[in-house]
Amino acid sequence: MAGKDTYLKKNSETAKRGVLLLLFFAVLCLGLCTLRIGYLTLIKGDEYKSKAEAQQLSVKTLNATRGTIYDSKMNVLAQSASVWLVYVNPSKIDDDNRADVINGLVSYLGLDREEITAKLKANEKYGYLKVKGKIEYAEKTALSAYIYEKDLTGVINIDPDTKRYYPNGDLASTVIGFTGSDGNGLYGIEYYYDDELTGTPGRIVTAKDGVQTELKNAFETTYDAVQGTNLVLTIDSEIQTILENALKTGLEENGASNVYGIVMDPQTGAILAMANYPNYDPNDPYAIHDAATQEELDKIKDDAERADAVTEARFSQWKNKSISDFYEPGSVFKIFLVSGAMEEGVINENTSYYCSGTIDILDRTIKDFNPTGHGYETPKTLLVNSCNTFSVYVGQMMGVDLFYKYFDAFGFTEKTGIDIAGEGVPVANVTYYSPDISFSVSDLASSSFGQSISVTPLQIITAASAIANGGKLMTPYIVAKKLDSSGNVIQETKPTVKRQVISEKTASLIASYMEEVVNSGTGTSAYVAGYHVAAKTGTSEKLTSKDTVYLASTAAFAPRTDPKVSVIIVIDEPSGANYSGGVIASPIAGEVIEKTLQYLGIEPSYTESEMSSMTASAPYVIGMSVADAEREVRASKFNVRILGNGDTVIDQVPEADRDTPVNGVIVLYTDDDDYSDFTTVPDFTGLTMWQANQLALDCGLNLRATGGSYDETEAVAYKQEYDPGDEVYYGSFIRVYFGEQGSASD
């Protein structure tokens, strides 16, 4: 009996230990579960909540409409328009609709059948697959009809999107820039102001079921996108067109590698136009826009070499060389040299120097482009004749420190600060000499006439504008205003004066010298009657090139006494016989100035000699007898041509009071039968102004001359408004451009 009790007692204790052990493990498991729940809830709760919501919610981004870029007259230069994005829900594609889905995407979106079939198969478990973005309205409409017809709603889906358009094609392309496939700005204004143009994206949040199908009726919240800031540029499309047309002609006629140009308001620093050729179309920026460049690329047989060349050509056409490329300014720089020397009293109006054609600096002999020299000169004739030896002499009189003072003051050691991407950065002892590093007497000599130093076209026009506006160096700018989506002004740019470089007195004196450069010096091809153009020409050899190549330029402003525009024209590596700034750059500068001032409504102010030699008002003779009308026209110093067999004048061309070239022709109509009479435009190329005027008269036309003057025999016609052989009405005005011939230095 005792043994049995002992056995039961042992079993009872074993059972108790088992129960306790079981209870321990149960409590342990409960504790671990509690800790796990606490960890998942308190520590990982937000993370898993987000994952759960992500599985339950569909969040689609609504791209903000990118801000519009306008010119100064509120003409659109860059604008975002509505396009659409197409996506599919592969999880809802089955054997019944698969063929319809694929056929629709191939037929209406132009997708590759094999490629889209593979993508749908690889993503069949997912609820979203983008198939094409930025489709146009016609594609969207056709595809929408197909989706409805085939009952594919929810399988193929279309969402709104935006696309950037540039309605003027290549106009101002290197200024505006373009956007990439992601909508971000690349180059130019698009890049520099990208954050402000982009705006704030919106969202559409929609509930989804277990197979990722949107449950729009159950839950949908839209957070609207906020449109980007609109920009109003200082660029005027009309002036931009004037500049670009002139540059394109200059590129073609001179066989140049590049041409650059800028038009600025010298009083404010506002950029009215800026361009370089070749350029590109921002609607298709990766296409090579220049036909000659594309032709050269097509000649490259090696695929890798051609790919590298294409990449280089793209970057080149996107680059705004007017602000990024450095070049040796040559004799244009002399206006800044003389300005500084005059301001400091190193020289004055009466300073005299005898130019023999050479000057010795240490063991170096510097030659003038005129081997026999210019004889006795003053600072005025230094600029008019563009004398190198006198410039070197003035530089030596100034010395390194004083020379550098004005080189720095005119802004050549720093960026101008313009609000656009890509401005070149001056570097001491790379683009210019610095006394703090190394600046020898020999360096000073070459710098004095614009060699061995480098500047950008933007730096030159900004510095030249300081002479035009009375000595103030302005900060150039290209964005005039920022507007919100309602057109309200958020911010407006105010002109900023960096510093007074020279006095008004000095600036006025140098400007008068520059006008004489146009009237009788190296810049006569920039002459425009009545507009008092002031200019300085320059020609420099590109020392960085293996071959002997040149760069021609002209900086100008007008009217001289109250400048409204300043212009810089640079022709890089002209390949013709003429390569000097005075011969090939000045005519372009004169053309741009004349057309711009006419567009701005600036009335010409003719000198007495210009008035007497160029124009007079046509008399009114309508209603007179033919005999009386002819006497009146000839008494007013005009030639006459009578069309018709009537006895009375019923119309005249040019009309009464219109400025007409003295000794020009006035056509008198005496009946209605001859109103269709035309005359053929002759070829004026190579003729002097006098010869061209006589030829125009012979053809019953009136000559409208640009460049040179009537008493000039060196200037000859190089371009005309109408092509030879064109037919125009008798009495029409024909614009003919004249320029100096030969290969003068500047």
Secondary structure, DSSP 8 states (H G I E B T S, - for coil): -HHHHHHHHHHHHHHHHHHHHHHHHHHHHHHHHHHHHHIIIIISHHHHHHHHHHHHEEEEEE------EE-TTS-EEEEEEEEEEEEE-GGG--TTTHHHHHHHHHHHH---HHHHHHHHHHTTT-S-EEEEEEE-HHHHHHHHHHHHHTT-BTTEEEEEEEEEE-TTTTTTHHHH-EE-TTS-EESHHHHHTHHHHH-B-EEEEEEB-TT--B-TTT-EEEE--B---EEEES--HHHHHHHHHHHHHHHHHHT-SEEEEEEE-TTT-BEEEEEEES---TTSTTS---HHHHHHHHT---HHHHHHHHHHHHHHHHS-HHHH--B--GGGGHHHHHHHHHHTTSS-TT--EEE-SEEEETTEEEE-SSTT--EEE-HHHHHHHT-HHHHHHHHHHHHHHHHHHHHHHTTTTS----SSTT-----BTTTB-BTTTB--HHHHHHHHTT-S--B-HHHHHHHHHHHHTTSEEE--BSEEEEE-TTS-EEEE----EEEE-S-HHHHHHHHHHHHHHHHHSTTGGG--TTS--EEEEEEEE-TTSSS--EEEEEEEEESTTS--EEEEEEEES--SS---IIIIIHHHHHHHHHHHHHHTT------HHHHHHTEEE----TTSBHHHHHHHHHHTT-EEEEESS-SB--EEES-TT-EEETT-EEEEE-SGGGTT-EEE----TT-BHHHHHHHHHHTT-EEEEESS-TT-SSEEEEEESS-TT-EEETT-EEEEEEEE-S----
